Each structure stands twice: as C-alpha cells, then as structure tokens.
Amino acid sequence: MRYYPIEKNEEFIDRMNEVTRLSSIAGLSGSHIIILYGRRRVGKTELLEQVFRNRQILKFEGRDKITPDQQMQFVMQQLAQYAEQPLLAKVTVSTWVDVLMHIADMTKDGIFTLYFEEVQWLANYEDDFISALKYVWDNFFRKNKQLILILCGSSPSFMINHVVKSSALYNRSQYEMPLHEFNLLQAKAMLHNHSNVEVLDAYLTIGGMPEYLKRLRQPNSTYINLINESFIPGGFFLHEYERIFTSSLADKKQYKSIIELLSKRKFATRSELSTHLKMKSGGMITELINDLEICGFIERYTPYDKPENSLLTRYCIADAYLQYYFKFIKPIAKQIENGNFVKNPSQALNMTQYQQWLGYAFERFCRKYHRQIAILLGFSGVKYRVGSYFSRQTQKKSPGYQIDLLFDRDDKVITICEIKYSQNRINSNVINEFSDKLTLFSNDKNKTIQRILITNQKRNDRLLERAYFDRIISLEDLFDKNIW
C-alpha cells in the first residue's frame, strides 16, 4: 500500500489550539471522525497534513463540476494508485456504498487516516455520500480502532447543515472543528520581515487568509506586493473573487447578487435585500443570508440594545478581500486585463480613496475583535453586550449617525469607542467629533460613560487627547500577544 506523501513544512505557522486538539484526538484509543471546515484559502489542508503527516494517509479529493458517477470513478482511481492495483480503477461502481466498501476492505487493519477533501464536491451538495458513509462507518470503518476519518470542506454552510447536523453521523465519535482566518498576531508571524504598520494595513486590506498573506511576503513592501498581485494581468487578487464562490457555495446566482448589492453601499437591511432579490422575506432569503454569514462573507450588526431579529438589523460585507476587490479591482478589471498598469501598477490605486477605505476597514476590524479590546481595557471578565449604536431617533436627527463600537457592561459602565484610522497625527478634532456623538447617545440607565480612542498610530504623548479620553489604544496595543 502506498500512502499520500507529505513533507514537513518548515514555514508552517503553528495554530497552537487546533494542532493541540487534533493531536490529542489522534492519541485517543478507538476510531474517530473529524469534521473540519473553513472557507477557501484558510489553510485547512496544510493544517491537517502537517498534524497527520506521520500517519498513513489516504487522501481522496472531490472535484468541481463533474457528475456523481465521474466523482465515484475518480475516487476509485485514487484508491487504485494507493493500493498499486491498476485494475481497481476499472471496477464499475454505481453507489457510494460500493466505493467506500472498497476503501474499507483496504483499511481494515493498521494505522490509517482517511482524508476526504472538498466533501461538498464529493457529495455534489447532496446527502447520498453522507448516508453511505454512515452505513460503511457503522459496519466496517469503526471496527479498525486505529482509524481516523477526516471530512474536510470549503463550504462551511454545506459542512454544517449536511454533515455536522446530519443525523446519519450523530454521536459517532465525531469531532467538529471550524477553521478561521489568522488573527493579527499570526499574520505578523507570516509577515515577520515587515513592520507592524505594514502588517495592520495588509490585514485590513486582504484579511487573515494564509494564502493571501503569502502573496505579500516578498522582499518588497507589502504595498508593492499588493499592487503587483492586484493590477497586473494574471495577478492573484484579480481573479480570486470567482474562485471563492466556486468552492464555498453551490452555484446560486442569489449569493453573488447579495454580495454585489452590499458592495455598492455601506450596509443593507433584510427588507432591502429581499427587494433586490425580488423575493418575499421568508425561508429562502433566510437560508441565503445564513449561508453567506457562515462562510464569513457577510455579517449582521444590530444596535447593542436591540434583539438580533430587530428591523434595524443591518448587513454588510465582512470579508476584507471582498471589500477590497469591489472597491479597487472590479471597477477597472478590463483595464487591468488589457495591461494598462503593467509599467506602473501604483497608478491603479487612488491613495486618497485607499486611505479613507482603510478607515472603514479599521472600524470593521475593531468590531470583529471586540473581545481583544475588552481584554486590553481590563473588563473581559465582566458580562457585557457589545455592538453599534444607532436608532430611528438618531437617523432622523443626524442621517448616517452611528457609534461603531459600544460595550454595555454589567458593572454599570458603558464603554464607548471612537475608532480613528489616519496616516497623519490625530488632532483635537477627534474630541469634537466624539462629543457630538455623545450628545445623541441615550444613556437611559444613567451608567458611567468610559471614553476610549482606538487608533492605528504608534503610542506617543497625546496630551490633549489623553486629558479627554479615559484610555487610548494604539498600534502597539493591538499587537500585544497577551490578547490573542
């Protein structure tokens, strides 16, 4: 029997929690199923292969846009190569039970790791594969007490709804593990030759997908690497948008339609999304929104004092790369393909607009990592409600008004954050802007107000700002290893 060859990756960025958990599962007695999922480029394959590379791995890959019969035959071809039995590739199979029974026959004794990659394609977004797996697991696979079966997919919505929640695999020594993008400190480890300023800007622009960050690791500045991969024909970020949807979601036009609507505005309500899709606000729109949220493409945010199903709930694009693509790449995609910027790709990126856009990205970053901010401010052990603040009253008095990040704490304090991204030194205007926001804030419970400034700038003596704000979170604070 041959096995899938894996070499040690000396540059592997250790995901300590995930590696520890996977290693502990491998050390348990008995057979087990691991379900690992996360969107394209998040590093699922690298993680699994590095953790299990010393075991005997048989890896079976799903392929996009082929028929179920072709998919089953392709798995048989892979099995024939592992078993060094060419005739296996010619065996006719008509069901997934047939295919899995052949694999079970080859792995009934010994230390094996069966690794099924891109399960959503193996299953053709249907339930037959999982149903067949249940039968073969119960009657054959699980009897090998040294066998680990891994189901891995780039469609989080399919993996959760059709695999994790499937009654077929319920309570069968099953371990679920979602894999998320790198945090800021892990991104720093990958971009270790670059400054914190560069790392933060890179993270705000393309997010924490390991494959994206690899594109910015070259000896040049992250900015030069970014524009070279964005505004030159064949650039990685030019075509990544289409590849994302191919692997993450079934081929429904409504997914892209929602993303493209949100790309043209700062947010949209559920009612606006329904109108745009020409759908009634019911189960179908809920499913579409949930799928996009699970994949991390969009996020909902609601005033901190309102329930999640509030009519004031807003939706926006959560993925950093998608925000960047729609703002700066898509509008000039034809010019890029024609090679208009080959000699000077920096001409394609309007720096004034880019710096302003980074400001919005920084607001989203702070909202997403509110737990880290709570740790920095010393109240993470206190129960709190967190979110933005806006209301019908503020919309009438000041259209566009919004406090981007607010913590309503059970220790009778409300922490209100002013988030300010700037390439220049922040001046006293930030105090006036923040004061204006506070005048429209309704402190019905008469709690103590804590005023916080969060900035991308380095720590220095901001005497005026420090006299007004109770605390200033600076660039150095965001890279504090104790908060990650």
Secondary structure, 3 states (H helix, E strand, C coil): CCCCCCCCCCCCCCCHHHHHHHHHHHCCCCCEEEEEECCCCCCHHHHHHHHHCCCCEEEEECCCCCCHHHHHHHHHHHHHHHHCCHHHHHCCCCCHHHHHHHHHHHCCCCCEEEEEECHHHHCCCCCHHHHHHHHHHHHCHHHCCCEEEEEEECCHHHHHHHHHCCCCCCCCCEEEEECCCCCHHHHHHHCCCCCHHHHHHHHHHHCCCHHHHHCCCCCCCHHHHHHHHHCCCCCHHHHHHHHHHHHHCCCCHHHHHHHHHHCCCCCEEHHHHHHHHCCCCCHHHHHHHHHHHHCCCEEEECECCCCCCCCCCEEEECCHHHHHHHHHHHHHHHHHHCCCCCCCHHHHCCHHHHHHHHHHHHHHHHHHCHHHHHHHHCCCCCCEEEEEECCHHHHHHCCCCCEEEEEEECCCEEEEEEEECCCCCCCCHHHHHHHHHHHCCCCCCCCEEEEEEEECCCCCCCHHHHHHCCEEECHHHHCCHHHC
